[in-house]
Amino acid sequence: MEAIAGQVLQGALSPGSFLFLFVVLPVFLILSLAVPGRYRARLLLILSGVYILAAWPWWLPLPVLSTVVDFLCMRMMGRYEEEPERRRIFLWLSVAKTLIMIAGLSLLEQAFAVLPFWGLFICALSGTGAVLEAHRREIPCENSFVRFALYCCFFPKLFAPTMLRYSAFDGQPRNPDGDRLFMGLLLYLQGAFKAFLFGGRLTGMYVQLQSALESDASILSAWSLVVVFALGLYFVMSGAGDMARGLGQAFGIEMKRNFYYPYQSRSVGDFLERFNMCLSDFIRRHVYDRLRAQRRGAAMEGAALVLCGMLMGLWFGLRLNGILWGAYLALFAVLETKFFPKPAASAPLLLRRIGTLLVVVAGFSILSQDSPAGTLRLVGAMLGTGGIPLYNSDVLYILSTNRLVLAVSALLSTSLVSLAAFWLRRAVPKTARVLSAIFFVGLLLLYTALSL
Amino acid sequence: MNRRMRIAICVVLAVIPMVVLWPRGQAGTQAVGLGYSEYTERLDSLVGENIPLRGLLGQAGLALRMAGGNREQDGVHIARHDFIKKLAEPDEAVMEQNMAAVRDFARYCQSINRPLYFMLIPTAEEILRGELPRFYRPVNQKQLMEEAYAALAGELVTVDSYTPLYASRERYLYYHTEDNLTALGGYYIYTALARRLRVEDAPSLSHYEIRYREEEYYGNLYELSPWKRIEGDVLMTFHFSRYEREYAVTQTRATGKYTWHALYGEHMADLGRPMEMYPGASAAVCDIIVSSPWDRSLLVFGDHTAQAWLPFLTSHYRRVTFVNPAHNPALFAAVDPEAYDQVLVAFSVDSWASSRGAPASLTLFVE
């Protein structure tokens, strides 16, 4: 959990740092608004390069290399338009490049404790995804290296996989008007709040609960650990996604939403579609749909779903627990759709949501631990095996000192606040605009106050 | 290359490193990022320090966090009226080392026929438990003290400082903004010491003239905390009114020796260092000579808590020498326990349980 949070929250140039918020972002925005529209893509690419160089100087060659390889593969596919065998070679070159990068970087992390930044994987996947789309002729082969490189390396999306479909990038960047700029900055600030204040705080709670569980286990501490992990992961990742989308909107690039209130899901299959949506869409298009198209029967279809679940789990690192988590959720999805479709669909909505939430939260007992042995210990504590008490003063202290954060984060993980805002915008649009401006200033002050 | 071969290669690339490295899975959580530039870190700090209304915003943020239930900042509890420093988790190795040093020192004192007294002093976190957050479970200092006393029983005389402090816990025993006992807290410790050291019974408080030297003192915990809504402390000095005595207090510090001819160096308050007016504060050695009818002398090994109770002991001795072994040993190498009638070792539980070098330095006198 700390590794995931560290990717977004740590570093002087992380998207919620004071340096980024008060210096880098204003400078980048001014430059972006000052240049004419036809130079915007070039400027954004240069700014992205400068950002990567400043934030992760040692890693710069990798996204450059990945982008160049993917672009060349795409160009070569365009050259050999009528030769499917040759097109396939370049496709596999791009795929192999990405797999080697992922495996190599994960090896670096596991064996030498060197943590690569997340953006490298996003960059590599983005490029390979574009090559895959071009291979299937869903998009024409891109001729502009600037546009292609911008798609792969646009700096806000390096914190969250918010854009993995090249066809959605068509016609971008656009000139943002005042409204889009303001709403983009508001979304960015909301994302910073979610990721840094809630996500950071929940990560700290997770560490405390993990320590409390190891020293003096109780059933409540075990369940609190998985709930806090679930909330923390959601806030860090969705906050990063919102920051990326907000910044993208401010710079004229629309990006897709990555999380859609996953803990309100009606089924596990629904959860997989609401959680890390861009990644699940990528895996579904390039892996699941291709396997399903072979029509090898329900068993193979189920196996394909499990494989896709495992690939989603790999996003959290080359860890066995990540793979097991993905497989766990996928198995439940298979059970829902293939073996118990009627009960799953006919149960009352509230029951379905609660049931799904329980399955999902229990599943985080796998992802929250570093090893299967750790998971077994945690599950044992959740079930109260070994005569552990229901609660102890340590967990009560941790929960009581973080009660406000827990309550607010539970509320914000639902769509209630968003629905209220939507209703306000529909009912009283002018008042809503004024309130939005006040909310923006208030949020900025609150974020600064709580970050000091 | 056929399709199955390609799939197999992909699976191998993805799975084998994971299987090979499975036992090392935890390395990822301790992995260190490459590329966080020191320059950008410094820039970020600079921006943070120069944000307009920084102080006001910081206080507002802290108030919000505290309203949400988080009343612990950087190892300090923020109670309604006090900063209470958290006791670090006791280090068994350090306690063993300190125990061995005191045991060796006790044997040395027995060999030179000098009675040795031993006292552990609880911190505010133990005595002021009622002010701690609900459900918070502090280190059980009473149990730590009892275990230490039980282990050393028979080799020296132990002094119970817990009971008189706990009995008077509603009183102003610990500073609100400094991690130390007040002079009033020192008085209650002195009442326990006087009994065990077999001197006269401790006079009641009514026999002391209390002077209030500073009424808005903000100590180290206040300086370190961003929370500024705790009231300042009152610095008191207790003057035994029954007799007039003359004192010569010599403090040995790294910067040299300083002597003043009063029990309290009240001029230090005028120099902006009011806490240093207490004998023993910030000094490696504090030698107090008293024009007293008593012929007894006392050697004390202790820490910063001694400044609270040391002045009271001067009523019963011709000479009291305090040594803080946390300082450079060269500064107290000349102190000879054989030149004293009694020896007292008194440390706070904090120094005992988590601080290397303080009690353990007693071995220097044994060698």
HADDOCK unambig.tbl for C-alpha pairs under 7 A between the chains (distance, minus, plus):
assign (segid A and resid 2 and name CA) (segid B and resid 29 and name CA) 6.66 0.50 0.50
assign (segid A and resid 3 and name CA) (segid B and resid 29 and name CA) 5.51 0.50 0.50
assign (segid A and resid 11 and name CA) (segid B and resid 36 and name CA) 6.03 0.50 0.50
assign (segid A and resid 12 and name CA) (segid B and resid 40 and name CA) 5.67 0.50 0.50
assign (segid A and resid 12 and name CA) (segid B and resid 41 and name CA) 4.90 0.50 0.50
assign (segid A and resid 12 and name CA) (segid B and resid 44 and name CA) 5.58 0.50 0.50
assign (segid A and resid 18 and name CA) (segid B and resid 44 and name CA) 6.08 0.50 0.50
assign (segid A and resid 18 and name CA) (segid B and resid 47 and name CA) 6.30 0.50 0.50
assign (segid A and resid 18 and name CA) (segid B and resid 48 and name CA) 5.96 0.50 0.50
assign (segid A and resid 19 and name CA) (segid B and resid 43 and name CA) 6.81 0.50 0.50
assign (segid A and resid 19 and name CA) (segid B and resid 44 and name CA) 4.69 0.50 0.50
assign (segid A and resid 19 and name CA) (segid B and resid 47 and name CA) 6.00 0.50 0.50
assign (segid A and resid 55 and name CA) (segid B and resid 35 and name CA) 6.60 0.50 0.50
assign (segid A and resid 55 and name CA) (segid B and resid 36 and name CA) 6.28 0.50 0.50
assign (segid A and resid 56 and name CA) (segid B and resid 35 and name CA) 4.51 0.50 0.50
assign (segid A and resid 56 and name CA) (segid B and resid 36 and name CA) 6.40 0.50 0.50
assign (segid A and resid 57 and name CA) (segid B and resid 35 and name CA) 5.57 0.50 0.50
assign (segid A and resid 58 and name CA) (segid B and resid 34 and name CA) 6.88 0.50 0.50
assign (segid A and resid 58 and name CA) (segid B and resid 35 and name CA) 5.69 0.50 0.50
assign (segid A and resid 103 and name CA) (segid B and resid 13 and name CA) 6.72 0.50 0.50
assign (segid A and resid 103 and name CA) (segid B and resid 14 and name CA) 6.24 0.50 0.50
assign (segid A and resid 107 and name CA) (segid B and resid 17 and name CA) 6.66 0.50 0.50
assign (segid A and resid 109 and name CA) (segid B and resid 28 and name CA) 5.68 0.50 0.50
assign (segid A and resid 109 and name CA) (segid B and resid 31 and name CA) 6.46 0.50 0.50
assign (segid A and resid 110 and name CA) (segid B and resid 21 and name CA) 6.83 0.50 0.50
assign (segid A and resid 110 and name CA) (segid B and resid 24 and name CA) 6.49 0.50 0.50
assign (segid A and resid 110 and name CA) (segid B and resid 25 and name CA) 6.35 0.50 0.50
assign (segid A and resid 110 and name CA) (segid B and resid 27 and name CA) 5.43 0.50 0.50
assign (segid A and resid 110 and name CA) (segid B and resid 28 and name CA) 5.46 0.50 0.50
assign (segid A and resid 113 and name CA) (segid B and resid 27 and name CA) 5.74 0.50 0.50
assign (segid A and resid 113 and name CA) (segid B and resid 28 and name CA) 6.02 0.50 0.50
assign (segid A and resid 113 and name CA) (segid B and resid 30 and name CA) 6.62 0.50 0.50
assign (segid A and resid 113 and name CA) (segid B and resid 31 and name CA) 3.97 0.50 0.50
assign (segid A and resid 113 and name CA) (segid B and resid 32 and name CA) 6.11 0.50 0.50
assign (segid A and resid 114 and name CA) (segid B and resid 31 and name CA) 5.20 0.50 0.50
assign (segid A and resid 114 and name CA) (segid B and resid 32 and name CA) 5.32 0.50 0.50
assign (segid A and resid 114 and name CA) (segid B and resid 33 and name CA) 5.92 0.50 0.50
assign (segid A and resid 114 and name CA) (segid B and resid 34 and name CA) 6.75 0.50 0.50
assign (segid A and resid 115 and name CA) (segid B and resid 31 and name CA) 5.34 0.50 0.50
assign (segid A and resid 115 and name CA) (segid B and resid 32 and name CA) 5.55 0.50 0.50
assign (segid A and resid 115 and name CA) (segid B and resid 33 and name CA) 4.72 0.50 0.50
assign (segid A and resid 115 and name CA) (segid B and resid 34 and name CA) 6.82 0.50 0.50
assign (segid A and resid 116 and name CA) (segid B and resid 33 and name CA) 6.57 0.50 0.50
assign (segid A and resid 318 and name CA) (segid B and resid 18 and name CA) 5.90 0.50 0.50
assign (segid A and resid 319 and name CA) (segid B and resid 18 and name CA) 6.32 0.50 0.50
assign (segid A and resid 319 and name CA) (segid B and resid 25 and name CA) 6.53 0.50 0.50
assign (segid A and resid 320 and name CA) (segid B and resid 18 and name CA) 6.97 0.50 0.50
assign (segid A and resid 370 and name CA) (segid B and resid 25 and name CA) 6.24 0.50 0.50
assign (segid A and resid 370 and name CA) (segid B and resid 26 and name CA) 5.90 0.50 0.50
assign (segid A and resid 371 and name CA) (segid B and resid 25 and name CA) 6.97 0.50 0.50
assign (segid A and resid 393 and name CA) (segid B and resid 135 and name CA) 5.03 0.50 0.50
assign (segid A and resid 393 and name CA) (segid B and resid 136 and name CA) 6.51 0.50 0.50
assign (segid A and resid 393 and name CA) (segid B and resid 137 and name CA) 6.50 0.50 0.50
assign (segid A and resid 394 and name CA) (segid B and resid 135 and name CA) 6.90 0.50 0.50
assign (segid A and resid 394 and name CA) (segid B and resid 136 and name CA) 6.66 0.50 0.50
assign (segid A and resid 394 and name CA) (segid B and resid 137 and name CA) 6.74 0.50 0.50
assign (segid A and resid 396 and name CA) (segid B and resid 135 and name CA) 5.94 0.50 0.50
assign (segid A and resid 397 and name CA) (segid B and resid 134 and name CA) 6.80 0.50 0.50
assign (segid A and resid 397 and name CA) (segid B and resid 135 and name CA) 4.75 0.50 0.50
assign (segid A and resid 397 and name CA) (segid B and resid 136 and name CA) 5.30 0.50 0.50
assign (segid A and resid 400 and name CA) (segid B and resid 69 and name CA) 6.41 0.50 0.50
assign (segid A and resid 401 and name CA) (segid B and resid 68 and name CA) 6.95 0.50 0.50
assign (segid A and resid 401 and name CA) (segid B and resid 69 and name CA) 4.16 0.50 0.50
assign (segid A and resid 401 and name CA) (segid B and resid 70 and name CA) 4.61 0.50 0.50
assign (segid A and resid 402 and name CA) (segid B and resid 68 and name CA) 6.51 0.50 0.50
assign (segid A and resid 402 and name CA) (segid B and resid 69 and name CA) 5.85 0.50 0.50
assign (segid A and resid 402 and name CA) (segid B and resid 70 and name CA) 6.22 0.50 0.50
assign (segid A and resid 403 and name CA) (segid B and resid 68 and name CA) 6.43 0.50 0.50
assign (segid A and resid 403 and name CA) (segid B and resid 69 and name CA) 6.52 0.50 0.50
assign (segid A and resid 404 and name CA) (segid B and resid 68 and name CA) 4.75 0.50 0.50
assign (segid A and resid 449 and name CA) (segid B and resid 57 and name CA) 4.52 0.50 0.50
assign (segid A and resid 449 and name CA) (segid B and resid 58 and name CA) 5.17 0.50 0.50
assign (segid A and resid 449 and name CA) (segid B and resid 60 and name CA) 6.30 0.50 0.50
assign (segid A and resid 449 and name CA) (segid B and resid 61 and name CA) 4.48 0.50 0.50
assign (segid A and resid 450 and name CA) (segid B and resid 61 and name CA) 4.42 0.50 0.50
assign (segid A and resid 452 and name CA) (segid B and resid 58 and name CA) 5.59 0.50 0.50
